[in-house]
Amino acid sequence: MARETSSGPNPQETMPVPAFESLMRQLPAEALLIGDAIEPRFRETLSEVPAARPAFVMRPRNTREVSICLSTCDALHQPVAVQGGRTGFHGGERACPGEAILSLERMTDLAAVDVAGGSIEAQAGVPLQRVQEAAVDAGMYFGVDIGSRGSATIGGNVASNAGGIRVLRYGMFRAQVLGVEAVLADGTVLTSLKGLAKDNSGLDLNQLFIGSEGTLGVVTRACLKLHPRPAAETAAFCAVPSLAAAVKLLSRLRVALGPLLSAFELIFADAFEGALALRDTQRPVAAAPFYVLAELHALHAEHDIDVFAAALASAHEDGIVSDVTLAQSPREFAALWALRDACSEHLSTLDRLVACDISVQPARMETFVAEAGDSIRALDPTARFPVFGHLGDGNLHYIIQTDRPADVVDGVYRCVQRLGGSIAAEHGIGIDKKPYLHFSRSDAEIATMRRLKRAFDPNNILNPGRIFDAVAGGSAQGAVA
Ligand SMILES: Cc1cc2nc3c(=O)[nH]c(=O)nc-3n(C[C@H](O)[C@H](O)[C@H](O)COP(=O)(O)OP(=O)(O)OC[C@H]3O[C@@H](n4cnc5c(N)ncnc54)[C@H](O)[C@@H]3O)c2cc1C
């Protein structure tokens, strides 16, 4: 968690804050916090950079109150940082100096599952896990799962277009959204919650808010798609001799299983050994340079598991896999996933880490790992690679332990750029990765983002300076010229 900037007196406590005073006349007392009433958690984010002391905090209970908050802040040019569960990695939710916080934490209504429509409607502050549990209780399934499921919110998931472990089967958060309600910076409410699979009546404005990291509007509600619950699930842990072999295995399983292949995770030896030590458990397969965790979401339990087992056996015979374990029970299934989860937990025991969340086409992954690895070892021969990620989506959490962080990041992103990849596969840009956006996006694309921002938020009050600056090379805050 980030440190606070200072523990001294807040100059704003002694100065009038016009937007706060105006809101006091419009909202119930429990919706507003200022000064010492602001609990430390509003400044606790996962970013390394300390949060500023917020000018004040808004905690609306419904869409109407969000609209009041934003129209008031817009009229008085009060910049606002939007917060969901504060589990983002790159500081989009972190308050910058002078900003007020708009927290969606009191907006936690969750409607009943619509089984016939295969959907559920949630307010922005509902934690992801509640949606997953409601779906299972209704005999259905929600397609996105991420490690922060207990704290990350539906509004934050929509705003960051969260990915996670089953994108291969169900798509990213964007693919789960049937409709969104969002409030623009001037308080205008856009409601599109009809839950229609088909609606070509004009521009699809919903899509603009998904992955916009709170720069274009505040998501207040979402109508989410649910999937049929898998008849059975199982997973195999594979030792693979090379990255090329891992990609071959991916192709084989895709052909054999089609959409039933629900996850295909790659783990480098450094990350695997760390996870194993952390869990203090037996290795599920013999040692290898790389490991794969492949998961099946079966529709016809016995038949699909037989097809999975046969594909793995043939990969073993052909030397694509050097050793393999197929989970035979829910307990073994959970144990294999626990090892994968331990890869992220292991990172908290390490120092000097640089974390790059990259994607390239799976067929280019071998080239990426070879070229990026060579460039890093040339800079820092002692660098280590506790890397893991979602190879099925061409996405690696490319984590390096090094004494040369700045040079290493630059080298990795240049390599991603050469291979036509992305420097932010699923964790977004926020504030902290803004200097690197140009490695993934052209000048024309960034200029178009600015034009959209200007149209939606002409006073630049909403999450200013996130993803890109409103003016090229300009400051994070202030009106758009
Ligand atoms: C252990 C762990 C595992 C994770 N695993 C994954 C993973 O596998 N895949 C993945 O994609 N991410 C992952 N994340 C990152 C993070 O959980 C996601 O980005 C998540 O979607 C953020 O949700 P949040 O509610 O915490 O949003 P916050 O962190 O509060 O905010 C994230 C961004 O969205 C904006 N925002 C928040 N709410 C709204 C709203 N209602 N309207 C408009 N803008 C809003 C914020 O201003 C900020 O820019 C992980 C994080 C942790 C800690």
The ligand as an SDF file (V2000), in Angstrom:
LIG
                    3D

 53 58  0  0  0  0  0  0  0  0999 V2000
   -4.5610   -9.7280   -6.1990 C   0  0  0  0  0  0  0  0  0  0  0  0
   -4.9940   -8.9700   -7.4420 C   0  0  0  0  0  0  0  0  0  0  0  0
   -5.2260   -9.6830   -8.5980 C   0  0  0  0  0  0  0  0  0  0  0  0
   -5.6290   -9.0060   -9.7590 C   0  0  0  0  0  0  0  0  0  0  0  0
   -5.8380   -9.7260  -10.8900 N   0  0  0  0  0  0  0  0  0  0  0  0
   -6.2370   -9.1120  -11.9990 C   0  0  0  0  0  0  0  0  0  0  0  0
   -6.4520   -9.8550  -13.2010 C   0  0  0  0  0  0  0  0  0  0  0  0
   -6.2230  -11.0590  -13.2610 O   0  0  0  0  0  0  0  0  0  0  0  0
   -6.8900   -9.1890  -14.2820 N   0  0  0  0  0  0  0  0  0  0  0  0
   -7.1450   -7.8510  -14.2470 C   0  0  0  0  0  0  0  0  0  0  0  0
   -7.5650   -7.2900  -15.2730 O   0  0  0  0  0  0  0  0  0  0  0  0
   -6.9180   -7.1120  -13.1410 N   0  0  0  0  0  0  0  0  0  0  0  0
   -6.4860   -7.7030  -12.0260 C   0  0  0  0  0  0  0  0  0  0  0  0
   -6.2550   -6.9700  -10.8970 N   0  0  0  0  0  0  0  0  0  0  0  0
   -6.3860   -5.4890  -10.9440 C   0  0  0  0  0  0  0  0  0  0  0  0
   -7.7400   -4.9290  -10.4330 C   0  0  0  0  0  0  0  0  0  0  0  0
   -8.3120   -5.7640   -9.4560 O   0  0  0  0  0  0  0  0  0  0  0  0
   -8.7220   -4.6910  -11.5800 C   0  0  0  0  0  0  0  0  0  0  0  0
   -8.2310   -3.7020  -12.4430 O   0  0  0  0  0  0  0  0  0  0  0  0
  -10.1350   -4.2860  -11.1060 C   0  0  0  0  0  0  0  0  0  0  0  0
  -11.0160   -4.3180  -12.2060 O   0  0  0  0  0  0  0  0  0  0  0  0
  -10.2060   -2.8990  -10.4490 C   0  0  0  0  0  0  0  0  0  0  0  0
  -11.4570   -2.7620   -9.7900 O   0  0  0  0  0  0  0  0  0  0  0  0
  -11.6260   -1.7530   -8.5490 P   0  0  0  0  0  0  0  0  0  0  0  0
  -13.0570   -1.7180   -8.1620 O   0  0  0  0  0  0  0  0  0  0  0  0
  -10.6780   -2.0980   -7.4790 O   0  0  0  0  0  0  0  0  0  0  0  0
  -11.2390   -0.3680   -9.2280 O   0  0  0  0  0  0  0  0  0  0  0  0
  -10.2570    0.7670   -8.6770 P   0  0  0  0  0  0  0  0  0  0  0  0
   -8.9180    0.1950   -8.4230 O   0  0  0  0  0  0  0  0  0  0  0  0
  -10.8900    1.5060   -7.5690 O   0  0  0  0  0  0  0  0  0  0  0  0
  -10.1980    1.7150   -9.9670 O   0  0  0  0  0  0  0  0  0  0  0  0
   -9.5890    1.2740  -11.1570 C   0  0  0  0  0  0  0  0  0  0  0  0
   -9.8160    2.3710  -12.2320 C   0  0  0  0  0  0  0  0  0  0  0  0
  -11.1990    2.4430  -12.5640 O   0  0  0  0  0  0  0  0  0  0  0  0
  -11.7430    3.7320  -12.2050 C   0  0  0  0  0  0  0  0  0  0  0  0
  -13.0620    3.4610  -11.6310 N   0  0  0  0  0  0  0  0  0  0  0  0
  -13.3650    2.7180  -10.5330 C   0  0  0  0  0  0  0  0  0  0  0  0
  -14.6930    2.6340  -10.3770 N   0  0  0  0  0  0  0  0  0  0  0  0
  -15.2530    3.3490  -11.3880 C   0  0  0  0  0  0  0  0  0  0  0  0
  -16.5950    3.6420  -11.7670 C   0  0  0  0  0  0  0  0  0  0  0  0
  -17.6330    3.1900  -11.0860 N   0  0  0  0  0  0  0  0  0  0  0  0
  -16.7840    4.4100  -12.8710 N   0  0  0  0  0  0  0  0  0  0  0  0
  -15.7350    4.8900  -13.5940 C   0  0  0  0  0  0  0  0  0  0  0  0
  -14.4530    4.6590  -13.2640 N   0  0  0  0  0  0  0  0  0  0  0  0
  -14.2150    3.8830  -12.1820 C   0  0  0  0  0  0  0  0  0  0  0  0
  -10.7540    4.3320  -11.2370 C   0  0  0  0  0  0  0  0  0  0  0  0
  -10.7800    5.7370  -11.2700 O   0  0  0  0  0  0  0  0  0  0  0  0
   -9.4410    3.7710  -11.7680 C   0  0  0  0  0  0  0  0  0  0  0  0
   -9.0030    4.5190  -12.8460 O   0  0  0  0  0  0  0  0  0  0  0  0
   -5.8220   -7.5980   -9.7300 C   0  0  0  0  0  0  0  0  0  0  0  0
   -5.5760   -6.8950   -8.5440 C   0  0  0  0  0  0  0  0  0  0  0  0
   -5.1680   -7.5670   -7.4210 C   0  0  0  0  0  0  0  0  0  0  0  0
   -4.9280   -6.7840   -6.1670 C   0  0  0  0  0  0  0  0  0  0  0  0
  1  2  1  0
  2  3  1  0
  2 52  2  0
  3  4  2  0
  4  5  1  0
  4 50  1  0
  5  6  2  0
  6  7  1  0
  6 13  1  0
  7  8  2  0
  7  9  1  0
  9 10  1  0
 10 11  2  0
 10 12  1  0
 12 13  2  0
 13 14  1  0
 14 15  1  0
 14 50  1  0
 15 16  1  0
 16 17  1  0
 16 18  1  0
 18 19  1  0
 18 20  1  0
 20 21  1  0
 20 22  1  0
 22 23  1  0
 23 24  1  0
 24 25  2  0
 24 26  1  0
 24 27  1  0
 27 28  1  0
 28 29  2  0
 28 30  1  0
 28 31  1  0
 31 32  1  0
 32 33  1  0
 33 34  1  0
 33 48  1  0
 34 35  1  0
 35 36  1  0
 35 46  1  0
 36 37  1  0
 36 45  1  0
 37 38  2  0
 38 39  1  0
 39 40  1  0
 39 45  2  0
 40 41  1  0
 40 42  2  0
 42 43  1  0
 43 44  2  0
 44 45  1  0
 46 47  1  0
 46 48  1  0
 48 49  1  0
 50 51  2  0
 51 52  1  0
 52 53  1  0
M  END
$$$$
